[in-house]
Amino acid sequence: MARSCFLLCLFASISWAQRPIIVAFGDSLTAGEGVESGYSYPDFLQKELGNKYQVVNLGVSGNTSREGLARVGAVTQLKPAIVIVEFGGNDGLRGLPLASTRSNLAQIVGTLRKSGSKVLIAGITLPPNYGPDYIKRFEFLYKDVATEYKVPLIPFLLQGVADEPELMQRDGIHPTRKGNEAVAKLVVRYLKPLL
């Protein structure tokens, strides 16, 4: 009996490991800052997709696009089928040069594409106090990189979430559990053509 259970568990783990990998690669919005373990948007994305894919959360709170670029090798080592790239929010909040953010995102996307992964870019916006001109140029850099590399773009990862107080934490930046669930549903809509 114990032997059959062992073989069944071994087969299940091998089967799981052979499923295509989808990497959620980003900062605190991907990591699930402020919610309990198991309630990030990649966790809900796994539930949405079921067992056909393995979703790996490689979000690190506080990361800038430059720090994401430094970690891209860890992503390519997994040989993912698809990578959801979500960086830039911390760059914008810190007022880092837009040209640097664009360059870092472009290098991340280019490296992932070259490694054979499909890429989905998740765009972000900034609070109104950053001024309409800066915000417009910030939002455009995502469109620009997506156009250059011919990859799909989610214009705003928190669409339908950021303007709903009950879906956002008190900081006004990070979603709640329910907010992350809504984010996952949005991501699935853009992922479907890539699956």
C-alpha positions as CSV (number, residue, x, y, z in Angstrom):
1,M,0.0,0.0,0.0
2,A,2.8,2.4,1.0
3,R,4.7,1.5,-2.2
4,S,1.6,2.3,-4.5
5,C,1.1,5.6,-2.6
6,F,4.8,6.5,-3.1
7,L,4.6,5.7,-6.9
8,L,1.4,7.7,-7.3
9,C,2.9,10.7,-5.5
10,L,6.1,10.4,-7.5
11,F,4.1,10.3,-10.8
12,A,2.0,13.3,-9.7
13,S,5.2,15.3,-8.9
14,I,6.8,14.4,-12.2
15,S,3.6,15.2,-14.1
16,W,3.4,18.6,-12.4
17,A,7.0,19.4,-13.2
18,Q,6.3,18.7,-16.9
19,R,3.5,21.2,-17.2
20,P,4.3,24.4,-19.0
21,I,5.6,27.1,-16.7
22,I,4.1,30.6,-16.5
23,V,6.3,33.0,-14.6
24,A,4.9,36.1,-12.9
25,F,7.9,38.4,-12.8
26,G,7.7,41.7,-11.1
27,D,7.7,43.8,-7.9
28,S,5.4,44.0,-4.9
29,L,2.2,43.9,-7.1
30,T,3.3,40.5,-8.2
31,A,4.8,39.3,-4.9
32,G,1.5,40.0,-3.1
33,E,2.7,42.7,-0.7
34,G,0.4,43.2,2.3
35,V,-1.7,40.0,1.9
36,E,-1.2,36.6,3.4
37,S,0.8,33.9,1.6
38,G,-1.4,32.2,-1.0
39,Y,-3.4,35.3,-1.9
40,S,-1.2,37.1,-4.5
41,Y,-2.5,37.6,-8.0
42,P,-0.2,34.7,-9.3
43,D,-1.8,32.4,-6.7
44,F,-5.3,33.3,-8.0
45,L,-3.9,33.0,-11.5
46,Q,-3.0,29.4,-10.8
47,K,-6.5,28.7,-9.6
48,E,-8.0,30.3,-12.8
49,L,-5.8,28.2,-15.0
50,G,-6.1,24.9,-13.1
51,N,-3.5,22.2,-13.4
52,K,-2.6,22.6,-17.1
53,Y,0.1,25.2,-16.2
54,Q,2.4,25.8,-13.3
55,V,2.5,29.4,-12.2
56,V,5.7,30.5,-10.6
57,N,5.7,33.8,-8.6
58,L,9.0,35.6,-9.0
59,G,7.8,38.9,-7.6
60,V,10.1,40.8,-5.2
61,S,8.7,43.8,-3.3
62,G,10.6,47.0,-3.9
63,N,12.3,45.9,-7.1
64,T,12.9,48.5,-9.8
65,S,13.2,47.6,-13.4
66,R,17.0,47.6,-13.0
67,E,16.8,45.0,-10.2
68,G,14.4,43.0,-12.4
69,L,16.9,43.1,-15.2
70,A,19.5,41.8,-12.8
71,R,17.2,38.8,-12.0
72,V,16.1,37.9,-15.5
73,G,18.6,35.0,-15.6
74,A,16.7,33.3,-12.8
75,V,13.6,33.4,-15.0
76,T,15.2,32.1,-18.2
77,Q,16.7,29.1,-16.2
78,L,13.1,27.9,-15.6
79,K,12.5,27.8,-19.4
80,P,9.0,29.3,-19.0
81,A,6.5,29.1,-21.8
82,I,5.2,32.6,-20.8
83,V,6.4,35.4,-18.7
84,I,4.2,38.2,-17.3
85,V,6.6,41.2,-16.9
86,E,5.4,43.8,-14.3
87,F,8.0,46.4,-13.5
88,G,8.3,50.2,-13.4
89,G,6.0,51.2,-10.6
90,N,8.9,51.7,-8.2
91,D,10.9,53.5,-10.9
92,G,8.0,56.0,-11.4
93,L,7.4,56.5,-7.7
94,R,11.1,57.3,-7.2
95,G,11.2,59.6,-10.2
96,L,13.9,57.6,-11.9
97,P,14.6,58.6,-15.5
98,L,12.0,57.2,-17.9
99,A,14.7,56.4,-20.5
100,S,16.4,54.1,-18.0
101,T,13.1,52.4,-17.1
102,R,12.3,51.9,-20.8
103,S,15.8,50.5,-21.5
104,N,15.6,48.1,-18.6
105,L,12.1,46.8,-19.7
106,A,13.3,46.5,-23.2
107,Q,16.3,44.4,-22.2
108,I,14.1,42.2,-19.9
109,V,11.6,41.6,-22.8
110,G,14.4,41.1,-25.3
111,T,16.2,38.6,-23.2
112,L,13.0,36.6,-22.5
113,R,12.0,36.5,-26.1
114,K,15.5,35.4,-27.2
115,S,15.3,32.6,-24.6
116,G,12.1,31.3,-26.3
117,S,9.5,32.6,-23.9
118,K,6.3,34.4,-24.9
119,V,6.0,37.7,-23.0
120,L,3.0,39.6,-21.7
121,I,3.8,43.1,-20.4
122,A,1.7,44.5,-17.5
123,G,1.6,48.3,-17.5
124,I,1.3,50.5,-14.5
125,T,0.3,54.1,-13.9
126,L,1.2,56.7,-11.2
127,P,-0.7,58.8,-8.7
128,P,-2.2,62.1,-10.1
129,N,0.3,64.2,-8.1
130,Y,3.1,63.2,-10.5
131,G,1.5,65.4,-13.1
132,P,-0.3,64.6,-16.4
133,D,2.8,65.1,-18.6
134,Y,5.0,62.7,-16.6
135,I,2.3,60.2,-16.2
136,K,1.5,60.2,-20.0
137,R,5.1,59.6,-20.8
138,F,5.4,57.0,-18.2
139,E,2.4,55.0,-19.5
140,F,3.7,55.4,-23.1
141,L,6.9,53.6,-22.4
142,Y,5.0,50.3,-21.9
143,K,3.2,50.7,-25.2
144,D,6.5,51.6,-26.8
145,V,8.3,48.4,-25.6
146,A,5.3,46.2,-26.4
147,T,5.2,47.6,-30.0
148,E,9.0,47.3,-30.5
149,Y,9.0,43.6,-29.4
150,K,5.5,42.8,-30.8
151,V,4.2,41.5,-27.5
152,P,0.8,41.9,-25.9
153,L,0.2,44.6,-23.3
154,I,-2.1,44.9,-20.4
155,P,-2.4,48.7,-20.4
156,F,-3.0,48.9,-16.6
157,L,-2.6,45.8,-14.3
158,L,-4.9,47.3,-11.7
159,Q,-7.7,48.2,-14.2
160,G,-11.1,48.0,-12.4
161,V,-9.3,47.5,-9.0
162,A,-7.3,50.7,-8.3
163,D,-10.5,52.8,-8.3
164,E,-12.4,50.5,-6.0
165,P,-11.5,51.2,-2.3
166,E,-12.7,47.8,-1.1
167,L,-10.3,46.1,-3.5
168,M,-7.3,48.2,-2.4
169,Q,-5.2,48.2,0.8
170,R,-5.0,51.3,2.9
171,D,-1.8,52.4,1.2
172,G,-3.8,52.9,-2.0
173,I,-1.1,51.0,-4.0
174,H,-1.5,47.3,-3.3
175,P,-4.7,45.2,-3.8
176,T,-6.4,43.2,-1.1
177,R,-7.1,39.5,-1.5
178,K,-10.2,40.3,-3.5
179,G,-8.3,42.8,-5.5
180,N,-5.6,40.3,-6.4
181,E,-8.4,37.9,-7.4
182,A,-9.8,40.5,-9.8
183,V,-6.3,41.2,-11.1
184,A,-5.8,37.5,-11.9
185,K,-9.1,37.5,-13.9
186,L,-7.9,40.5,-15.9
187,V,-4.5,38.8,-16.6
188,V,-6.3,35.6,-17.8
189,R,-8.1,37.6,-20.5
190,Y,-4.8,38.8,-22.0
191,L,-3.1,35.4,-21.4
192,K,-5.6,33.3,-23.3
193,P,-4.3,34.0,-26.8
194,L,-0.8,33.0,-25.6
195,L,-1.9,29.7,-24.1
